[in-house]
């Protein structure tokens, strides 16, 4: 008997017995304590929605995608339940402030690439017990650990159940008035074991369908510009990342993070490592919203080769990043924990633009190959959001110019501020 849950974004969501069993596990309930957008609530006060409701919404979007492609390609009942359970569990391996810790400052491996974390949740936890009882353990694990299949495309592909939920959810809770049209579901189709968007009819491009998909990209770009890469979110996220990084160096077991929510992470840092002055200082600044300020800035105009070099030295190499922070702080006459280097990955090119589409009778290709001027512009604008920052503590504001000069000497480029 399906259970109906009222969702603020999608309205009534139907959940079956297996999904309810998974939701009622302690590991899934933990997601109630992890905010979907991390520290974005410091900018958008209502952006306190969690990975719990996003996961429910993703499962619902997966159900809708399955129904959409079912018009032309039937999905078996067994396959559908595997896909819906995988969609429900796609974020279960997330840790507090995971995107900052894993994607932006690369303190830890990405949650969807951490095989040990995935094994724990899907093979050892009470979630695994539910999956095993229903014969779903191997099927769900395969969907969440592989790519290039219809099931993985539905759950987390370029344009997927994950995206279709968070575009609406993040906009709604940030108070932004951006919406995509329900007609986009009519374009989804299964072809050769993959999920595609069919934007043609009788071999001719349907410009209205293309426009709606481009609108999805526009919404995704706007969220990135206004929310995901807001300077306050970047600074506060980098500070949390620094506190966790210092705690890991002081003995925090990374495996412990998979049991925590946002608040319990702060409690763990305070109780276990609050006697370490740099950690206590960063936590104090966060609690009082005394966020570190940008003292040195590089942007995409330094060129792709320079970007790639910075990424290799300071995104993928935490030790190199730590050395840079210590050297810049020493040159500026301040303590090392007063400086944080923030270097995001270079590959910010709006990956949703590479979704597979059928535009005409010539077959399937990436949307970015559609020779559409707006798509090219959106990809370039998205790439231009990249920023390399040296953040400095407000308590040493009189030394910020010294930090800037030290950064210019260390990295070899003039600051953009």
Residue pairs with C-beta under 8 A, 6 or more apart in sequence:
1 17
2 14
2 15
2 16
3 14
3 15
3 16
3 20
4 12
4 13
4 14
4 15
5 12
5 13
5 15
5 56
6 12
6 13
7 13
7 53
7 56
7 57
7 60
8 53
8 172
9 53
9 57
9 165
9 168
9 169
9 172
10 57
10 60
10 61
10 165
10 168
13 56
13 57
13 59
13 60
14 60
14 63
15 23
15 56
15 59
16 81
16 84
18 81
18 85
18 130
18 134
18 136
19 59
19 84
19 85
19 88
21 130
22 28
22 85
22 88
22 89
22 127
22 130
22 131
23 29
23 56
23 88
25 125
25 126
25 127
25 130
26 126
27 92
27 121
27 125
27 126
27 127
28 52
28 55
28 88
28 89
28 92
28 127
29 52
30 259
30 260
30 261
31 50
31 51
31 52
31 55
31 91
31 92
31 94
32 50
32 52
32 261
33 50
33 96
33 260
33 261
33 262
33 263
33 264
34 50
34 51
34 52
34 94
34 95
34 96
34 98
34 261
34 262
35 41
35 47
35 48
35 49
35 50
35 51
35 262
36 47
36 49
36 50
36 51
36 53
36 54
36 166
36 169
36 170
36 173
37 44
37 47
37 49
37 170
37 173
37 174
37 227
37 228
37 233
38 97
38 99
38 100
38 233
38 237
38 240
39 97
39 100
39 232
39 233
39 236
39 237
39 240
40 47
40 174
40 227
40 228
40 230
40 233
41 47
41 48
42 232
42 233
42 236
42 289
42 291
43 227
43 230
43 232
43 233
44 173
44 174
44 175
44 227
46 173
46 174
46 175
47 170
47 173
47 174
47 227
48 173
49 169
49 170
49 173
51 91
51 94
53 169
54 91
54 165
54 166
54 169
55 87
55 88
55 89
55 90
55 91
55 92
56 88
57 165
57 166
57 168
57 169
58 87
58 88
58 90
58 91
58 155
58 161
58 162
58 165
58 166
59 84
59 85
59 87
59 88
59 161
60 165
61 87
61 160
61 161
61 162
61 164
61 165
62 83
62 84
62 86
62 87
62 154
62 155
62 161
63 80
63 84
64 161
64 164
64 185
65 154
65 160
65 161
65 164
65 185
65 188
65 195
66 75
66 80
66 83
66 84
66 154
68 185
68 186
68 188
69 75
69 188
69 189
69 190
69 195
72 189
72 190
73 189
73 190
75 83
75 190
79 151
81 134
81 136
82 136
82 139
82 140
82 143
82 151
83 143
83 151
83 154
83 155
85 131
85 136
85 140
86 139
86 140
86 143
86 144
86 151
86 155
87 154
87 155
87 161
87 162
89 121
89 122
89 127
89 140
89 144
90 112
90 144
90 155
90 156
90 162
91 111
92 121
92 127
93 111
93 112
93 114
93 117
93 118
93 121
93 258
94 111
95 101
95 102
95 108
95 111
95 257
95 258
95 260
95 265
96 257
96 260
96 261
96 262
96 264
96 265
97 237
97 240
97 241
97 244
97 262
97 265
98 111
99 237
100 237
100 238
100 240
100 241
101 107
101 108
101 240
101 241
101 244
102 108
102 109
102 110
102 111
103 110
103 344
103 345
104 234
104 237
104 238
104 241
104 342
104 344
104 345
105 237
105 238
105 241
105 245
105 315
105 318
105 321
105 342
105 343
106 315
106 316
106 318
106 345
107 241
107 244
107 245
107 248
107 318
108 114
108 254
108 257
111 117
112 118
112 144
112 156
115 145
116 255
117 258
118 141
118 144
118 145
120 255
120 258
121 127
121 128
121 258
122 128
122 131
122 137
122 140
122 141
122 144
123 137
123 141
128 137
131 137
131 140
142 151
143 149
143 151
143 152
143 155
144 152
144 155
146 152
147 157
148 194
149 193
149 194
150 190
150 193
150 194
150 195
153 160
153 194
153 195
154 160
154 161
154 195
155 161
155 162
156 162
157 195
157 355
158 351
158 352
158 353
158 354
158 355
158 356
159 197
159 213
159 216
159 352
159 355
160 195
163 216
163 220
163 352
164 180
164 184
167 178
167 180
167 216
167 219
167 220
167 223
168 179
168 180
170 223
170 227
171 177
171 178
171 179
171 219
171 223
174 223
174 226
174 227
176 222
176 223
176 226
176 227
178 219
178 222
178 223
179 219
180 212
180 215
180 216
180 219
181 212
181 215
183 209
183 212
184 212
184 213
184 216
186 209
187 197
187 198
187 199
187 209
187 212
187 213
188 195
188 196
188 197
188 198
189 195
189 196
189 197
189 198
189 358
190 196
191 358
191 364
194 356
195 356
196 355
196 356
196 357
196 358
196 364
197 209
197 213
197 355
197 356
197 357
197 358
197 367
198 209
198 357
198 358
199 205
199 206
199 209
199 210
199 213
199 357
199 358
199 359
200 206
200 358
200 359
200 360
200 361
203 360
203 361
204 360
205 359
205 360
210 359
210 370
210 372
213 355
213 357
213 367
214 372
214 374
214 375
214 378
216 352
217 350
217 352
217 353
217 375
217 378
218 374
218 378
220 350
220 352
221 350
221 378
221 381
221 382
224 382
224 385
225 381
225 385
227 233
229 385
229 387
231 294
232 291
234 342
234 387
234 389
235 291
235 292
235 293
235 294
235 391
236 286
236 291
238 292
238 340
238 342
238 389
238 391
239 282
239 285
239 286
239 291
239 292
239 340
239 391
240 286
241 340
242 282
242 337
242 340
243 269
243 279
243 282
243 283
243 286
244 252
244 257
244 265
244 269
245 318
245 322
246 273
246 276
246 278
246 279
246 282
246 337
247 269
247 272
247 273
247 276
247 279
248 254
250 273
250 276
250 279
252 268
252 269
252 272
252 273
256 268
257 265
260 268
266 283
269 279
269 283
270 280
270 283
273 279
274 280
274 283
277 337
278 335
278 336
278 337
281 337
281 393
282 337
284 290
285 291
285 292
285 393
285 394
285 395
290 394
290 395
291 394
292 340
292 391
292 392
292 393
292 394
293 391
293 392
293 394
293 397
293 400
294 389
294 390
294 391
294 392
294 417
295 390
295 391
295 392
295 400
295 401
295 403
295 404
295 407
295 415
295 417
296 389
296 390
296 403
296 404
296 407
296 408
296 411
296 415
296 417
297 387
297 388
297 389
297 390
297 415
297 416
297 417
298 306
298 310
298 387
298 388
298 389
298 411
298 413
298 415
298 416
299 384
299 386
299 387
299 388
299 416
300 307
300 383
300 384
300 386
301 416
302 413
304 346
306 413
307 346
307 386
307 388
308 346
310 343
310 388
310 411
311 343
311 345
311 346
313 320
313 321
313 324
314 320
314 321
314 324
314 341
314 343
314 388
315 321
315 343
315 344
315 345
315 346
321 341
321 343
324 341
324 410
324 411
325 336
325 339
325 340
325 341
326 336
327 406
327 410
328 339
328 341
328 390
328 403
328 406
328 407
328 410
329 335
329 336
329 337
329 338
329 339
329 403
329 406
330 336
331 402
331 405
331 406
331 409
331 410
332 339
332 392
332 396
332 399
332 402
332 403
332 405
332 406
333 399
333 402
334 392
334 393
334 396
334 399
334 402
334 403
337 393
338 392
338 393
338 395
338 396
338 399
339 390
339 391
339 392
339 393
339 403
340 390
340 391
341 389
341 390
341 391
342 387
342 388
342 389
342 390
342 391
343 388
343 389
344 386
344 387
344 388
346 386
348 382
348 383
348 385
348 386
349 379
349 382
349 383
350 378
350 379
350 382
350 383
353 366
353 367
353 368
353 375
353 378
353 379
354 366
354 367
354 368
355 366
355 367
356 364
356 365
356 366
356 367
357 364
357 365
357 366
357 367
357 370
358 364
359 365
359 370
367 375
368 375
368 376
368 379
388 411
390 403
390 404
390 407
392 399
392 400
392 403
404 415
404 417
407 415
408 414
408 415
